[in-house]
Amino acid sequence: MNADILSCHELTKSYGGVKAVTGASFAVGAGEIVGLVGPNGAGKSTIVDLIGGEQQPDSGQVLAGGVPLAGSPSRRARRAGLARTYQYPQVAGALTARDNIIVGGLARDLSSGLALLGTAVRGVVAPGGRALREEAGHIAARLGLHRIDRLAADLTLGELRLLEVARALLQHPRIALLDEPFAGLAADGIAGLSESIRTVAAGGTAVLLVDHNVDIVASMADRMVLMAGGTVVFDGAPRDCLASAEMQAVYFGTGQVDR
Ligand SMILES: Nc1ncnc2c1ncn2[C@@H]1O[C@H](COP(=O)(O)OP(=O)(O)OP(=O)(O)O)[C@@H](O)[C@H]1O
């Protein structure tokens, strides 16, 4: 087992009276793909936000390489080499897909990057040198994102998800948080994205993959973390997770089938 690059220790978070996450602990090693699954409201996105720094825990810690990770998303990106995608893609529609990928990679700070982009006039901002622009093209092509010189506003939701993944991969992250990257993708998009995620993990990146599609996650992950009602109810090999009583209870016990 590789050293844990990312670990969550007893994370707890409430929103007002709603307990979103309670005492959640798990780890992701270098080069490991860990799938985080669970039905609607299980707490998956809250976990990703706590790791990414969009939310702060009420208690518990996120550690990167054994060091507590704190502060803003941009600080975490710089300190821990953390890159993420969002459940609802965050892009600047007035720029091309390629420029979105490059600016995201350069800035490593989505919020200030988007503030900059929001006021940018297309053509005035032409970020990155030739090498970076070409690398963006290669990453996008591997993902199956082919229309990267079109405006982001003209892309489909599936393409925007791939754009976000490309932007994350261009940062050569040590930790990649991928929130629902497969949602809305056709079969060829799923294949390209799966291959790219495996490639980035093979390079040593710790990948936390959150998705509703349990079958895809199980086919890719080294381990699966199953959440329900804000707590981790199973952490282990995908085959064991799929066969577990916890999985049956979470997805079938209540009559809810969420995949
Ligand atoms: N900003 C918020 N304010 C209030 N409640 C929230 C907020 N974000 C999440 N919650 C609540 O916290 C709980 C966990 O939500 P979360 O989005 O983390 O779950 P999830 O597993 O990601 O669900 P989904 O798969 O539907 O995205 C839910 O009950 C949700 O309604």
The ligand as an SDF file (V2000), in Angstrom:
LIG
                    3D

 31 33  0  0  0  0  0  0  0  0999 V2000
  -25.4340   24.1800    1.4300 N   0  0  0  0  0  0  0  0  0  0  0  0
  -26.2650   23.3610    2.0700 C   0  0  0  0  0  0  0  0  0  0  0  0
  -27.1870   23.8410    2.9190 N   0  0  0  0  0  0  0  0  0  0  0  0
  -28.0230   23.0320    3.5930 C   0  0  0  0  0  0  0  0  0  0  0  0
  -28.0060   21.6880    3.4710 N   0  0  0  0  0  0  0  0  0  0  0  0
  -27.1150   21.1470    2.6380 C   0  0  0  0  0  0  0  0  0  0  0  0
  -26.1930   21.9460    1.8970 C   0  0  0  0  0  0  0  0  0  0  0  0
  -25.4140   21.1250    1.1560 N   0  0  0  0  0  0  0  0  0  0  0  0
  -25.8370   19.8800    1.4160 C   0  0  0  0  0  0  0  0  0  0  0  0
  -26.8470   19.8990    2.3070 N   0  0  0  0  0  0  0  0  0  0  0  0
  -27.5390   18.7260    2.8620 C   0  0  0  0  0  0  0  0  0  0  0  0
  -26.5400   17.8630    3.3710 O   0  0  0  0  0  0  0  0  0  0  0  0
  -26.8550   16.5120    3.0810 C   0  0  0  0  0  0  0  0  0  0  0  0
  -25.7230   15.8990    2.2680 C   0  0  0  0  0  0  0  0  0  0  0  0
  -25.7320   16.5080    0.9940 O   0  0  0  0  0  0  0  0  0  0  0  0
  -24.6140   16.2330   -0.1250 P   0  0  0  0  0  0  0  0  0  0  0  0
  -24.9020   17.1430   -1.2620 O   0  0  0  0  0  0  0  0  0  0  0  0
  -23.2740   16.2890    0.4810 O   0  0  0  0  0  0  0  0  0  0  0  0
  -24.9460   14.7280   -0.5140 O   0  0  0  0  0  0  0  0  0  0  0  0
  -24.5620   13.9670   -1.8550 P   0  0  0  0  0  0  0  0  0  0  0  0
  -24.2690   12.5670   -1.4440 O   0  0  0  0  0  0  0  0  0  0  0  0
  -23.4920   14.6830   -2.5870 O   0  0  0  0  0  0  0  0  0  0  0  0
  -25.9220   14.0150   -2.6570 O   0  0  0  0  0  0  0  0  0  0  0  0
  -26.1140   14.1120   -4.2640 P   0  0  0  0  0  0  0  0  0  0  0  0
  -25.6720   12.7950   -4.7820 O   0  0  0  0  0  0  0  0  0  0  0  0
  -27.5900   14.3080   -4.4120 O   0  0  0  0  0  0  0  0  0  0  0  0
  -25.3080   15.2400   -4.7570 O   0  0  0  0  0  0  0  0  0  0  0  0
  -28.2020   16.5290    2.3790 C   0  0  0  0  0  0  0  0  0  0  0  0
  -29.2050   16.3210    3.3330 O   0  0  0  0  0  0  0  0  0  0  0  0
  -28.2760   17.9150    1.8000 C   0  0  0  0  0  0  0  0  0  0  0  0
  -29.6060   18.3330    1.6620 O   0  0  0  0  0  0  0  0  0  0  0  0
  1  2  1  0
  2  3  1  0
  2  7  2  0
  3  4  2  0
  4  5  1  0
  5  6  2  0
  6  7  1  0
  6 10  1  0
  7  8  1  0
  8  9  2  0
  9 10  1  0
 10 11  1  0
 11 12  1  0
 11 30  1  0
 12 13  1  0
 13 14  1  0
 13 28  1  0
 14 15  1  0
 15 16  1  0
 16 17  2  0
 16 18  1  0
 16 19  1  0
 19 20  1  0
 20 21  2  0
 20 22  1  0
 20 23  1  0
 23 24  1  0
 24 25  2  0
 24 26  1  0
 24 27  1  0
 28 29  1  0
 28 30  1  0
 30 31  1  0
M  END
$$$$
